């Protein structure tokens, strides 16, 4: 009998063994040279933690609130596509594990279970990820369905006028399944003998004219708060606040869009500074350890989003695999807080970490 995984990284190897190569590569690969994919992970290694000694850590509180919703730990399930490639129960299994972990799931626009199926499956707090379609009437329909089915916020993905060049998908001739939320509205299924045509499908569906002025339109057609995901610069963070969004998510789309953009952990503090506390800042990119979460919180994130590890847990062990991944991250964060002398997530402040920039400034 194979040994049980003892950390999130070991779930990736179990997923590799469980999945056809095409699907494993679809989940794990990044854009072009995959420089940013590697940097999203490596950048954490250049941030160190500054623990405090002789602190009473007999009680540790991981709980926090996101848009007024209390969750057990500052860990949110990120929107990731096509969970049925990983497991037959797809996003329903992920949602059940999310509910059992008392946190939030952001359901992908490209999910293989409908938002209605996911809503009926459990009591998880659910947000819905949105790509604005060329046919705006379809976007409105999706927003109305999200409202009717109890979704609590919209996560507008802002970094995808087209999908990036993911060469593993091209080599594998990746086949796109129909997105369940678009069934009867738009076709997202694809098959291309010459290679993946996911880029062509996205170009047909996504509205490449989308711009900051459209936030006002979105706010006029939904009562739900809007978070903007995919920001990496202070300039865009300021625009998001001016547009009246409820929060921003620092993200480079798991390094699947434009290669050679910064690792998200390297720009988090800049975005937080630009927002100036006007709206919450959330963080997405490369989370694999409780120490990673601690570092993101110290640099100003209110909570982190976790993507690929959820898929690895789902592929390896279904619903229980997702639950175990979330539990591992919570357990590691609790241990990190204990050893660092932080009793509450509010205690994880900027003074608890040292970055490369800090070390450079100290040399001047």
C-alpha positions in Angstrom: 0.0 0.0 0.0 1.3 3.4 -1.0 2.1 5.8 1.9 -0.4 8.6 2.5 0.7 12.0 1.3 2.1 14.2 4.1 2.0 17.5 2.3 0.2 19.1 -0.6 3.1 18.6 -3.0 2.8 14.9 -2.7 -0.8 15.1 -4.0 0.6 16.3 -7.3 2.5 13.0 -7.8 -0.7 11.0 -7.0 -2.6 13.1 -9.5 0.1 12.5 -12.2 -0.3 8.8 -11.7 -4.1 9.0 -11.7 -4.7 11.2 -14.8 -4.1 10.7 -18.5 -1.1 12.8 -19.6 -3.3 15.2 -21.6 -5.4 16.1 -18.5 -2.4 16.3 -16.1 -0.6 18.6 -18.5 -3.7 20.8 -18.9 -3.8 21.3 -15.1 -0.1 21.7 -14.5 1.3 23.6 -17.5 1.8 27.3 -17.9 2.3 29.7 -20.8 5.2 29.5 -23.3 8.6 29.1 -21.5 6.8 28.7 -18.1 9.2 31.2 -16.5 6.4 32.7 -14.4 5.1 29.2 -13.6 8.4 28.4 -11.9 8.7 31.9 -10.3 5.3 31.6 -8.7 6.7 28.9 -6.5 10.4 29.9 -6.2 9.6 33.5 -5.1 8.3 32.3 -1.7 11.8 30.9 -1.0 13.2 34.4 -1.1 10.9 35.6 1.7 11.8 34.7 5.3 9.7 34.6 8.4 10.7 36.5 11.6 9.3 34.6 14.6 8.7 36.1 18.0 9.6 34.1 21.1 7.8 33.6 24.5 4.3 34.4 23.2 1.3 32.6 24.7 0.2 30.5 21.7 -2.0 28.1 23.6 -5.0 29.2 21.5 -4.7 29.9 17.8 -7.5 31.5 15.8 -7.4 31.0 12.0 -10.8 32.3 11.2 -11.5 35.4 9.2 -14.2 37.1 7.2 -14.5 37.6 3.5 -17.1 40.1 2.3 -18.8 39.6 5.7 -18.8 35.8 5.5 -17.0 34.0 8.3 -14.7 31.2 7.2 -12.6 28.8 9.2 -9.3 29.9 7.7 -8.1 32.5 5.2 -8.1 29.9 2.4 -10.5 30.0 -0.5 -10.9 27.5 -3.3 -9.9 29.3 -6.5 -11.8 29.0 -9.8 -10.3 26.2 -11.9 -11.8 24.7 -15.0 -13.2 21.3 -15.9 -13.1 19.3 -12.6 -14.7 16.3 -14.3 -11.4 15.7 -16.1 -10.0 15.0 -12.6 -13.0 13.1 -11.1 -16.4 11.9 -12.3 -18.2 14.0 -9.6 -16.3 17.1 -10.7 -17.1 20.5 -9.1 -19.9 18.9 -6.9 -17.2 16.9 -5.0 -15.1 20.0 -4.7 -18.0 22.0 -3.3 -18.8 19.4 -0.7 -15.3 19.3 0.5 -15.3 23.1 0.6 -18.5 23.1 2.7 -17.0 20.5 5.1 -14.0 22.8 5.4 -16.2 25.9 6.2 -14.7 28.1 3.5 -15.6 29.6 0.1 -15.6 28.1 -3.3 -15.3 30.2 -6.5 -17.0 28.2 -9.2 -15.3 28.4 -12.6 -17.1 29.9 -15.6 -15.8 26.8 -17.4 -17.0 24.3 -14.9 -18.2 20.8 -15.9 -21.1 20.9 -13.4 -23.6 23.7 -13.6 -24.0 26.4 -11.0 -27.4 24.9 -10.2 -25.9 21.4 -9.6 -23.2 22.8 -7.4 -25.7 25.0 -5.4 -27.9 22.0 -4.8 -25.1 19.8 -3.6 -24.1 21.5 -0.4 -24.2 24.6 1.8 -20.8 26.0 0.8 -20.5 29.7 0.5 -20.1 30.1 -3.3 -18.8 32.9 -5.6 -19.1 32.7 -9.4 -16.2 33.4 -11.7 -17.3 35.5 -14.8 -15.8 36.0 -18.2 -17.8 38.6 -20.0 -19.0 37.2 -23.3 -19.3 38.9 -26.6 -23.0 38.3 -26.4 -23.8 40.5 -23.3 -27.3 39.0 -23.0 -25.6 35.7 -22.1 -23.5 37.4 -19.5 -26.7 38.8 -18.0 -28.3 35.4 -17.9 -25.3 33.9 -16.1 -25.4 36.7 -13.5 -29.2 36.2 -13.0 -28.7 32.5 -12.5 -25.9 33.1 -10.0 -28.2 35.4 -8.0 -31.1 32.9 -8.1 -28.9 30.1 -6.9 -27.4 31.8 -3.9 -24.0 32.8 -5.1 -22.7 35.6 -3.0 -20.2 37.5 -5.2 -19.0 37.7 -8.8 -15.3 37.2 -9.5 -14.6 39.0 -12.8 -11.5 37.6 -14.5 -9.7 40.5 -16.1 -6.6 39.0 -17.6 -8.1 36.9 -20.4 -9.1 38.7 -23.6 -7.7 35.5 -25.1 -6.2 32.5 -23.4 -2.4 32.3 -23.3 -0.2 30.0 -25.4 -0.1 26.8 -23.5 2.2 24.6 -25.5 1.5 21.4 -23.6 -2.1 21.6 -24.7 -1.1 22.3 -28.3 1.2 19.3 -28.3 -1.4 17.0 -26.7 -4.2 18.3 -29.0 -6.2 19.0 -25.9 -9.9 18.5 -26.3 -12.2 21.1 -24.7 -15.3 19.8 -23.0 -18.6 21.7 -23.1 -18.8 24.2 -20.2 -22.0 23.2 -18.4 -23.0 26.7 -17.5 -23.1 27.6 -21.2 -25.0 24.6 -22.3 -27.7 25.7 -24.7 -26.2 29.1 -24.9 -22.7 28.8 -26.4 -20.6 25.9 -27.6 -17.2 25.5 -25.8 -16.5 22.0 -27.0 -13.6 21.6 -29.4 -11.7 19.0 -31.3 -8.7 19.8 -33.6 -6.6 17.2 -35.3 -3.9 19.7 -35.8 -3.6 20.5 -32.1 -5.5 22.3 -29.3 -7.8 25.0 -30.5 -8.7 26.3 -27.0 -7.3 29.7 -28.0 -9.8 29.8 -31.0 -12.7 28.9 -28.8 -11.9 31.6 -26.2 -11.5 34.2 -28.9 -15.0 33.3 -30.2 -16.6 33.6 -26.7 -14.7 36.2 -24.7 -15.3 39.9 -25.2 -11.9 41.4 -26.1 -13.4 44.9 -25.9 -13.9 44.6 -22.1 -12.5 47.6 -20.2 -12.8 49.5 -17.0 -15.9 51.4 -18.1 -17.7 48.0 -18.2 -17.6 47.6 -14.5 -20.4 50.2 -14.3 -22.4 48.1 -16.7 -21.8 45.0 -14.7 -22.9 46.8 -11.5 -26.1 47.9 -13.2 -27.1 44.3 -14.1 -26.3 42.5 -10.9 -26.8 43.1 -7.2 -23.8 41.0 -6.2 -20.5 42.5 -5.1 -17.8 42.3 -7.8 -14.2 41.2 -7.2 -11.7 41.8 -10.0 -9.2 39.0 -10.5 -6.0 39.2 -12.5 -4.3 42.5 -11.3 -0.6 42.8 -11.0 0.1 46.6 -10.9 -0.6 49.6 -8.7 -2.1 51.4 -11.7 -4.8 48.7 -12.2 -5.4 48.4 -8.5 -6.2 52.2 -8.4 -8.5 51.8 -11.4 -10.3 49.0 -9.7 -11.0 51.0 -6.6 -12.2 54.0 -8.7 -14.5 51.7 -10.6 -16.2 50.7 -7.4 -15.3 47.0 -7.1 -15.7 45.2 -3.7 -12.2 43.8 -3.8 -9.2 42.8 -5.9 -7.4 39.6 -6.4 -3.7 39.7 -7.2 -3.2 36.9 -9.8 -1.3 36.0 -12.9 -3.8 33.3 -13.8 -1.6 30.5 -12.5 1.1 31.6 -15.0 -1.2 30.4 -17.8 -1.6 33.7 -19.6 1.3 36.1 -20.3 4.7 34.6 -19.5 7.5 36.7 -17.9 5.1 38.6 -15.7 6.1 38.8 -12.0 5.4 36.1 -9.5 2.3 37.3 -7.7 3.9 37.3 -4.2 6.4 39.8 -5.6 3.8 42.4 -6.5 1.3 41.8 -3.7 2.6 44.5 -1.4 2.6 47.0 -4.2 -1.0 46.4 -5.0 -2.0 46.5 -1.3 -0.2 49.8 -1.0 -2.1 51.2 -4.0 -5.5 50.1 -2.7 -4.7 51.8 0.6 -7.3 49.8 2.6 -10.2 51.0 0.6 -11.2 47.4 -0.4 -9.8 44.0 0.6 -7.0 42.5 -1.4 -6.9 38.7 -2.0 -4.1 36.7 -3.3 -3.7 33.9 -5.8 -0.6 32.1 -7.1 1.7 29.2 -6.1 0.3 28.4 -2.6 1.6 25.0 -1.5 2.5 25.4 2.2 1.1 27.0 5.3 4.3 29.2 5.3 3.2 30.5 1.9 -0.1 31.6 3.3 1.6 33.2 6.2 3.9 35.2 3.9 0.9 36.4 1.7 -1.0 37.5 4.8 2.0 39.3 6.2 2.3 41.2 2.9 -1.3 42.4 3.1 -3.6 39.7 1.7 -6.9 39.2 3.5 -7.1 35.6 2.3 -5.5 33.4 -0.4 -6.9 31.4 -3.2 -5.7 27.8 -3.9 -6.1 26.3 -7.3 -3.9 23.5 -8.6 -3.6 21.7 -5.2 -7.4 21.3 -5.1 -7.3 19.6 -8.5 -4.5 17.3 -7.4 -6.5 16.3 -4.3 -9.6 15.8 -6.5 -7.8 13.6 -9.0 -6.1 11.5 -6.3 -8.9 10.9 -3.9 -12.0 12.7 -4.9 -14.0 14.7 -2.4 -11.8 13.4 0.5 -8.7 14.4 -1.4 -9.9 18.0 -1.7 -10.8 18.0 2.0 -7.4 16.7 3.0 -5.6 19.3 0.9 -7.5 22.1 2.6 -7.0 20.5 6.0 -3.2 20.2 5.4 -2.9 23.8 4.5 -4.9 24.8 7.6 -2.8 22.6 9.8 0.4 24.0 8.4 -0.8 27.5 8.8 -1.8 26.9 12.4 1.7 25.4 13.1 3.4 28.3 11.4 1.4 30.8 13.4 2.3 28.9 16.6 6.0 28.8 15.9 6.0 32.4 14.7 4.2 33.7 17.8 0.9 34.8 16.1 -2.3 33.8 18.0 -4.6 35.3 15.4 -4.4 36.0 11.6 -4.6 39.7 12.5 -1.3 39.3 14.3 0.4 38.3 11.0 1.7 41.7 10.1 4.4 43.1 7.7 7.0 43.0 10.5 6.8 39.2 10.5 8.6 38.7 7.1 11.7 39.9 5.3 11.7 40.2 1.5 14.4 40.6 -1.1 13.5 44.3 -1.3 14.0 44.6 2.5 17.5 43.0 2.2 18.4 45.3 -0.7 17.4 48.4 1.2 19.4 47.3 4.3 22.5 47.2 2.1 22.1 50.8 0.9 
